[in-house]
Amino acid sequence: MRPILFAAFALCLGAAIHPAQAELIWRPAHAVYVEKSHVPGLRPVRLLEPAGKMSPGDRVVLVLDWRSPAKPGGFTLTSPVPKALSYERSSNGMEEISVDGGRNWGRLGALTIRDPEGARLATPEDVTHVRWRIPAQAAARGSGRIAYSAIVR
């Protein structure tokens, strides 16, 4: 198993903001952390450390910071999932996912994949993009942070 360098993810972590065509700015501030387990005594502790080298099976947390002008209205924040990662879940639970490069959107467990054997429910490994709808009230604050976790393939 060869380690995957953080730089490979940094190149893939582009995100876009799609407003109700309001002028919004994506501040390319994101961070990738690796989850480590530590067992002091009898109680396991999970720690997040800045990612350096990552190996298959590592759980990572990707943090996306966004900011917007204080214009009224919400917007949608979209992030591609790097191919080296298998999506796991989002911090707020209100995300929509795509399994076809962003053409169709829905909730995990509701989207289907068609392949030569027929149709099947999409799994986290199929996710290509994640998006979050930022409501007007949150957008009015001017900035925010969303995180999602994934497993290194």
C-alpha positions in Angstrom: 0.0 0.0 0.0 1.6 3.2 -1.1 0.8 6.4 0.7 -1.1 9.1 -1.2 0.2 12.6 -0.8 -2.0 15.5 0.4 -1.1 17.5 -2.7 -3.1 15.1 -4.9 -6.2 15.9 -2.9 -5.5 19.6 -2.9 -5.6 19.6 -6.7 -9.0 17.8 -6.6 -10.7 19.9 -4.0 -12.2 22.5 -6.2 -15.7 23.6 -5.1 -18.2 25.8 -6.8 -20.9 28.0 -5.5 -24.1 28.0 -7.5 -26.4 30.8 -6.2 -29.8 31.6 -7.4 -27.4 33.5 -9.7 -26.3 35.9 -7.0 -22.7 37.0 -7.0 -21.0 34.8 -4.5 -17.3 34.1 -3.9 -15.7 30.7 -3.2 -12.8 31.2 -1.0 -10.6 28.3 -1.8 -10.0 27.6 1.9 -10.2 23.9 2.6 -8.3 21.5 4.8 -7.9 17.8 4.9 -7.4 15.9 8.2 -6.7 12.2 8.9 -8.6 10.6 11.7 -6.3 8.7 14.1 -7.4 6.5 17.0 -5.6 6.7 20.3 -6.4 4.4 23.3 -5.3 6.1 26.5 -6.2 3.7 29.3 -9.6 2.1 28.6 -11.2 4.8 26.6 -10.5 5.2 22.9 -10.1 8.7 21.6 -10.4 9.9 18.0 -8.0 12.6 16.9 -7.9 14.7 13.7 -4.4 15.5 12.4 -3.5 17.6 9.4 -3.1 15.2 6.5 0.4 14.5 5.2 0.6 11.0 3.8 -2.5 9.0 3.6 -2.9 5.3 3.0 -5.8 3.2 1.7 -8.3 2.7 4.5 -7.5 6.0 6.3 -10.6 8.0 7.2 -10.2 11.6 6.2 -12.3 14.7 7.0 -12.5 17.5 4.4 -13.4 20.9 5.6 -14.8 23.5 3.2 -14.9 27.1 4.2 -17.2 29.4 2.2 -18.1 33.1 2.3 -20.6 35.2 0.6 -21.5 38.8 0.4 -24.4 39.8 2.6 -26.9 39.6 -0.3 -30.3 38.2 0.5 -30.9 34.6 -0.6 -29.4 31.2 -0.3 -27.1 29.3 -2.6 -25.8 25.9 -3.3 -22.2 24.8 -2.5 -20.9 21.9 -4.7 -17.7 19.9 -4.2 -16.4 17.1 -6.3 -15.2 14.0 -4.3 -11.6 13.2 -5.3 -11.5 9.8 -7.1 -9.0 8.5 -4.6 -11.7 8.9 -1.9 -14.9 7.0 -1.1 -17.5 9.4 0.3 -18.8 8.5 3.8 -21.0 11.3 5.2 -21.5 15.0 5.7 -21.4 17.0 8.9 -24.8 18.5 8.6 -26.8 15.5 7.1 -28.6 17.8 4.6 -26.3 17.1 1.7 -27.4 15.8 -1.8 -25.0 13.6 -3.7 -24.4 12.8 -7.3 -23.1 9.5 -8.8 -22.9 10.8 -12.4 -20.6 13.8 -12.3 -23.2 16.2 -11.1 -25.9 15.6 -13.7 -28.5 14.2 -11.3 -28.8 14.7 -7.5 -30.5 13.0 -4.6 -30.0 11.4 -1.2 -27.8 8.4 -0.8 -30.1 5.3 -0.8 -32.4 6.9 -3.3 -30.2 7.2 -6.4 -29.7 4.2 -8.7 -26.8 3.1 -10.9 -27.5 1.3 -14.2 -24.9 -1.2 -15.2 -24.9 -4.3 -17.5 -26.4 -6.5 -14.8 -29.3 -4.1 -14.3 -30.0 -1.3 -11.8 -28.8 -1.1 -8.2 -28.9 1.4 -5.4 -25.9 3.8 -5.4 -23.4 3.2 -2.6 -21.0 5.7 -1.0 -18.2 4.4 -3.3 -20.2 5.7 -6.3 -20.5 9.3 -5.1 -18.8 11.8 -7.5 -20.0 15.1 -6.0 -21.6 16.4 -2.9 -23.7 19.6 -2.6 -25.3 21.6 0.2 -28.0 24.1 0.0 -27.1 27.1 2.1 -30.3 28.8 3.3 -30.7 32.6 3.1 -30.3 32.9 6.9 -26.9 31.1 6.9 -25.8 33.0 3.8 -26.6 36.3 5.5 -23.9 35.6 8.2 -21.4 35.9 5.4 -19.4 32.7 5.9 -19.6 29.2 7.1 -17.9 25.8 7.2 -19.0 22.4 6.1 -17.2 19.1 6.5 -17.5 15.6 5.1 -15.7 12.4 5.7 -14.4 9.8 3.3 -12.2 6.8 3.2 -9.0 6.6 1.1 -9.4 4.0 -1.6 
